[in-house]
Amino acid sequence: MKAKITIDLNNTIDRIDPRIFGSFIEHLGRAVYGGIYEPAHNTADDMGFRQDVLELVKQLNIQIIRYPGGNFVSGYNWEDGIGERSKRPRKLELAWNSIETNEIGIDEFQEWTKRANSEVMMTVNLGTRGADEARNLVEYCNLNTDTYYANLRKQNGFEKPFNIKLWCLGNEMDGDWQIGYKKPLEYARLACETAKLMKLTDPSIELVACGSSGPLMPTFGEWERTVLRECYEHVDYISLHSYYGNPDQNSSEYLASSIDMDNFIKDTIHICDEIKAEKGSEKNIMLSFDEWNIWFHSKEQDKKIDRWQIAPPLLEDIYNVEDALVVGTLLITLLKNCDRVKVACLAQLVNVIAPIMTETGGRTWVQTIFYPFLHCSVHGRGIALQTKCNCDTYDTATKFNVPYLESIAVLNDNDDTITLFAVNRSLDNDCQLEISGFDGYSLQSHTVLTGKDLKQCNTADNPNAVIPYDTDTPMILSPHSWNMLIFSKS
């Protein structure tokens, strides 16, 4: 199989917002307790954070981390997670049928993100709470005034404001599984008034309104239009959430998942621009794809876990080669849409549908999906280039003319390199690559991630079963492979 990629350095999509390389930590399963935080672990620092985990997180170069949920946030009182730990309440956590100890809250998490060289993307509870609690949280986190909540932060040992700039107005409020589920107009009015109060408290913040929690939601479209008609001038982004999986074990269909993501993005952009025109506004609403990943492996085993445990092992998907390829195509799709997708969060970061896994009290290792995210986050910063690809296609039961090769090129204007990310979807055939359009550049390296078979994965006992390698056959893309090719000026 042959493919020709043409790149025009003068034909750009947009500069990539580094927040597109974001992630997510929710008070869910072992993401926090036994994940990022384990004071009895032999690598724990002065605040109880696992240093082995922190070092892996830093490798990923994550720009922003959404917190504290997720479904968790819709029943959460943020005041439970501040101040002296011995006085914090232990509570039933109804979203995930667990017990929340509140040992970690915004006080500790904002410090962890600093140690991870990242920033907080904060979510407020619009399920059981509302505008008053949200504006109080903004004051607690961001203001240096001589007022109650700013002074409370100082009394808790944090003299300087946390300076959190990106905030989510609730989570998946259109889902009937959500605590405090809302009808479209109910949420729209609440989000609008909450946004006003939050921005009156700190005008420098940016706000993300809840979009539909998936493209298959029955209210998708109606929800977005209703929310934006109420909130348009008070918010900056609307959220998208979508998870992908292969429960039917149809690999060719699964590897085409990014087409669904691209359609979801395009449909949401169309709705945003429809409301912009309706309102006669000059403002563009941007997109925050703040939950995306593969999630299907653990769903059956999670049904067997008893309720009311502290940090039960929930959503601990073990990822294989084909999962890594799909994550690669999803990353490429986000980069192709970077003119409107400004924020994106791989959900989640540690243990829970995550690239990083731990044993409580023991080892840590990285999953196959760690590597495409690592490559894009480190080498995919700069300007996304329009990338034309001529290659063979295939059909599935639901999709037609799926290109065997999915690709995007990024110009890094700091070191004047061009990085091409590409996934060969073919299960059996090599792809011989021809590239044109940027004379004066030569291939510097070609890194590949693939495996003996699509189901191969990493484990604590065999953490290097699937790892990237530099190929000795450059410009040949192996069957079912993720590829990163870096070109530098000759």
N, C-alpha and C positions, 0 to 999 in steps of 0.2 A: 504494500500500500504506500502511496506517495501523497504528500501534502505540500502545498505552497502557501507560505505566509508572506504577505506584503505589508510593510509598515512605512508610514509616511510621518517623518518627524514633525512635519508642519500641521498634521491633522491630529489634534489632541482631543481627548474627552474632557478632562479637567484635572486640576491638581487634586491629588488624593488627600482627603482629610485623615490625619493619623488616627483619629478616633474610630475609623473603620476597623482598626485592629484592637477592638475592645473585647472584654469578656464579662463574666457574671459570677458572683458568689451569692448564693441564697442560703438562708438558714433552713437547710434541707439535707437530710441524710448526714453523710460525713463530710460535707463540703467545708464546714467551719470546724466543728469539734471532731478531732481525729484527722482533719485535713490541713487547713492552714494553722490551726491552733491545737497544741497538745503540750501543755506545760511539763508533763512527765517524760516527754521524749528526750533522748540524749542529745538532740540538736537544738532544743528549745532555747530561745533567747530570753532576755530579761522580761519580756511581756508574754512569754509562753508560745511564741510563734515558731513553728518548725522551720529551721534554716535550710534543711534539705529541700523542702517544698519551695521556699522563697527563692532559692537559687535557680530552680527550674522555671519558676514564674518569671524571674528577671530575664532569663534567656529568651522568652517569648516576646519581650519588648512591648508589653501590653500598655496601650495608651490610657485606657479608662476601664473601670470595673463597676458594673451595675450592682447595687446593693440596697436593701437586704432581701429583695424578692422582686418578681416572682409571687406565686400564690401566697407565700408566707406573709407578705407585707399587708395583705388585706384584712388581717386580724391582729396586726402588731401595734403595740403602743411603744413608740420610740423612747419614751421616758423610762421604760423598764430596763433599757440597756445603757444607762449612763450612771455616773457617780460611783460610790463605793460598792464593790462587787458583793460584799457580804450582805448587803441590804437589798440586792436585786431579787425580784420575785421569780420563783420557778412556776411556769404556767403550762397549761395544756395548749398545744399548738394544733389547731383544728384543720389547717390546710393539708398537713401531711401526717396527722394522727400520731404526733410525737410529743415529747416533753421538751420545752425550751427552758434552759437554765439561765439565759441572759448574761452569761459570763462575758460574752462579746456583744458589743453594741457599737454605735457610731463613734464613741470615744476611742475604742481600740481599733476599729476597722480603718478609720481614716489614717491612723498611724501605720497600720500594716501596709496600706496602699503606698504611702511614702517610702517605706522600706522596700517595696516592690518596684519603685520608680514609676508609679502610676498615679491615677487620680480617681476619685469617687464619682460615680454617676448615681445620685441618690433618688430613691423611689419613696413617695409619700403614700400613706394609707388613705385611699378614698373608698374603701369597702365599709368598714365600721366607723370611720372617722371622717374628717372633712377639712374645710378651709382654715379653721382656727388652729387646729393641731399642726397643719402644714406650715402656716406662717410662723408659728412658734418655733418649729424645727429650723426654718430658714434663719430666724434670729439667733437661735442657739449655735448654729453652725457657722454663720457668716458675718455677724455684726460685732463691732467693737464698742457698742454704746453702753452707757450706764443704765441699762434696763434689765428686767428680770431674767430673761432667758440667756442673754449675753453674759450677764454676771453669774448665772448658774454654771455656764461652761467654765468660766474662770475659777469658780469655787471648786469645780471638779478637776482642776489642775491643768487647764488648757488656756493659757493667757491669750494666745493668738487665735484668731478665727481659723476655721478649717478651710474656708474659701472654696466651697463646693459650687461649681458653676453650671452643672447640667443636672436637671431634675425631671423625673418622670411623674406624671399626674396619675398615679395608680397603676394597676397591672391587670390586663385582660378583663376589663370590667364588663365585656359583652358575653363572657362565658358563664353558663349557669352553674359551673363548678366553683366559681369564685365566691369567696365570702363577701357579701354585700353586692352581689351581681346587680347590674343596673340595666334598664331599658335605654335605648339611644339618647332620648331627650333628657332623661334623669341624669345620666352621666355628663352629657354635654353642658347642662346648666351648672352642675357641681364643679366640673373642670374649669369652666369659664370663671366662676367667682373665686375659686381657689387660685387660679392663675393670677387674677388681679391682685389678691392679697399678697401672694408670694412676691410678685414683682414690685408692689408698693414697699414691701419690706426690704428687698434687695433688687434694684432695677438692673443689675448687671447679670443676673442669672438667665439661662435659657431653659425652656420648658418643652417637654415631650408629651403630647396628648396621646391617650390610648387609641390606637386603631383596632381593627378586628384582630382577634387572637389567632387568625389563620384565614387563608383564602377560601376555605370551604365552609366557613361560618355562614349560616343562612342569612345573616344581616350584613354580610360584607357588601360594602358600597353604600347602602342606606346608613349604616353606622358612621362611616367616614364623612359622608355628606352632612349628616346631622351634627356631628361633633364640630366639624370645621365651620359650619354656618354660625354656630354659637361662639366658637373660640378663636376664629381665624387671626384676629389682630392681637391676640394675647399669648399665642403659642408660637413656637419656632419649628417644631418637628411633629410628625405623627409616626406612631410606632407600627412596625410589622413584626409578627412572630410566625415562624414556620419550622417544623421538624420533618425530617425525612427518614425513610426506613425501607427495609427489604424483607418484610415478613413472609412474602410468597416465594422468596429465593429466586427471583427473576433478575439476574444481574444486568442484562442489557437494558431492561426497563429502569432499574435502580440507578444505573450510571447516567441516565438522562434526566435525573431529578432537577438539575439546575435550570432546565427549561421551565419547570413549574415556578421556580423562584423568580426567574426573569419575568415571566408573565405577571406574577403577583406584584412585582415592583412597577412594571409598566402600567398595570391597571390602577395602582394607587397613585402614581404620578398623574395619570389622566384625571382622576377624581379631584386631586388637589388643584390642578390647573382649571378644572371646571368651576370650582368654587371661587378660585381667584378671579376668573372672568365674571362670574355672577356678582361678585362684590365690587368689581372694578378696582381691585387692589393692585399695587405694584410689588407686593411682597410675595416671594415664593415660599411655600411650605416645603421644607426638606424632610427626608426620610431617616428614621432611626430604626434599623433592622436589629432590634436589641434582644431578640432571642432567635438563634438559628443553630441547628446542629443535626446530628443523627441521633434518633431516640426510638428504639424498638426492642433491643436485645433483652432488656431487664423487665419488661412490663409483666410478664407472667410470673417471674420469681418474686416480684414485689407484692403480689397478691397474697403470698404466704407469710409475710412478715407481720409479727404481732404489733398491736397498737401500743401507744404510750411508752415507748422507749426513748432514751436519750441518744440522739444521733444513730438511728438504725441505718443499715446499709441499703439505702434506697437509690434507685436509678443508676446502679453501677454497671452500665453497659461496658462490655469489653469489645474494643474495636479491632477490625481486621483490615486487610489490604483494600478491599473494595470500599469500605467506609472511608478510608483515607483518600481514595480517588474521588469519591463524591464530595467530601469536604473540599478537596482541591477545586473541583468545578464550581462549587458554591462560592468560594473565595474569588475565583475568576469572575463570576457573575457580579459580585459586589463591586469589584474593581471596574468592570465594564459600565456600571451604573453610578460611578462616583461623582458624576455631576449633580445627582440628587440624593444619593445615599451618602450621608456625611458621618453617620454613627452606625456601628454594628457590633454586636456582642455575641461571641461564641458562648453558647450556654451548655455547660458551665465550665469551671476552671479546674476544680480538684474533686476527684472521686465521683461526683454526680455528673453523669453524661459528660465526661471530662477528658482532656488530653493528659492530665497528670493523675496518677493513682498512688495511694499510700496503703500501707498496713498500719493499723493503730499500734503504736509502740514499736514499729519495725521499719521496713524498707519503703522506698518510693521508686517509681519507674514511670516511663512515658509510654503512651499509647501511639498507635500508628498515626492518628490524626494530629498529633503534636507537630509532625514535621512539615506538612503543607502550610499550617498556620505560621510556624517558625520562619519558613522560607519567605512567605509573603510579608510578614511583619518586619523582618530584617531587611529584605531586598526589594520590597514592593512599595517603597515610599518615594514619592515624586510626582510625575505627571503620567497619567494613563494615556496611552496612544491608541488611536483607532487601528485595529488589527484585523486585516482581511485574510481569511483562510479559505483556500480551495482544497477540499478533500472529499472523499467518499462519505456517503451517509447510510443510515439504516433506519428501519421502521420498527416500532413496537406496537403493542396492542392499543396504546393510547396516544402515541406520538409518531409523527412522520418526518422524514428527512433530518434525523438526528445526526449531526456531524460527528464522525469518529474522533476528530481532534477538537478540543476546547482550549482556547488560548487567549492570552492578553499580554501585551508588552508594556513595560513601565520604564520611563526615562528618569533616572536618578540624576538630577542636575547638580548635585553636590560633588559627585566624583565622575560625572559624565559617562556613566555606564547605562546600558540597556539590559533589562532583565526580561526574559520571556518565560512565562509560566504556561505549561501545557499538559493536558491529560490526554493520553491515548485511550479511548474507550473500547477499542477493539479487544476482544477477549483472546484472540489467537494470533493476530498479525502485527509485525513490526510496522512502523511508519517511518519512511524515509523523508526527511524534512528538507525543504528548500526555502531559504529566506532571502527576501530582497527588500530594498527600500531604505537601507541605512549604510551606504558606502562609507568606508573609512573605519568601520568597526569590525573587530575580529572576535571569534569565540574565545573566551577566557576559561570557562568551565561549564560542564554539563553534569548536573546532579540528578540522580534517578532514585525514585522510591517505587519498588514493586515487591513481589514475593513469589514463592514457588507456586502458590495458589491463592485465590481470592480470599480464602477464609483464614489465612495465616495471621497470627496476632502476637503481640508481646505480652509477657507475664512477668511477675516478680522473679520467678525462677529462670526465665529466659527473656531478659529485657531487651536483647539485641536481635531477636528473631527477624524483625523487620526494621531496618534502618536505611537511611539514604547512603548512596555511594557515588563516587565520580566514575562515570562510564569511560571505557576505553574505545567505545564506538560512538563518538559524538555525532549529533544530528540524526541518529537513528533512535526512534522512540520505541521502547520495548512494548509488547502487548500489556494491557492493563497496567499502565504506569503513570506516575506523577513525575514531571520533569521541570527543572529550573535551569535555564541556559543564560549565562551572563556574558555580555559582549562589552568589550572596552575599545576605546579608540586605538587604532593601529599606530 
